[in-house]
């Protein structure tokens, strides 16, 4: 069911930052998991990028590409990222980050 979130192992196929059509700074990431894939895009700031990098257990955004992580998702939206249990890093609760930032930081999600 789409409302139920679950943790699943996923490979980050690609992550990048840029500006979307309206000039909003966005982080885009594509995850492969369970025989399917999912993309996400979030309006971001420096804190989001730092938390994303830490959740991947690396030192730069570029090194997140091809990393294996755990994602919390409901097949529509990724709302959490954390390193594998034996990896260094910190869990990133995207929902908590969005609540702190307010309404203007809504998720832009897309399925692959």
VENUR-V748251 format. One record per residue. N is the residue number from 1. BURIAL is + if it has 24 or more other ideal C-beta (glycine too) atoms within 12 Angstrom, else -. Layout:
N&BURIAL  N&BURIAL
This chain:
1&-  2&-  3&-  4&-  5&-  6&-  7&-  8&+  9&+  10&+  11&+  12&+  13&+  14&-  15&+  16&+  17&+  18&-  19&-  20&-  21&-  22&-  23&-  24&-  25&-  26&+  27&+  28&+  29&+  30&+  31&+  32&+  33&+  34&-  35&-  36&-  37&+  38&+  39&+  40&+  41&+  42&+  43&+  44&+  45&-  46&-  47&-  48&+  49&+  50&-  51&+  52&+  53&+  54&+  55&+  56&+  57&+  58&+  59&-  60&-  61&+  62&-  63&-  64&+  65&-  66&-  67&+  68&+  69&+  70&+  71&+  72&+  73&+  74&-  75&+  76&-  77&+  78&+  79&+  80&+  81&+  82&+  83&+  84&-  85&-  86&-  87&-  88&-  89&+  90&-  91&+  92&+  93&-  94&+  95&-  96&-  97&+  98&+  99&-  100&-  101&-  102&-  103&-  104&-  105&+  106&-  107&+  108&-  109&+  110&-  111&-  112&-
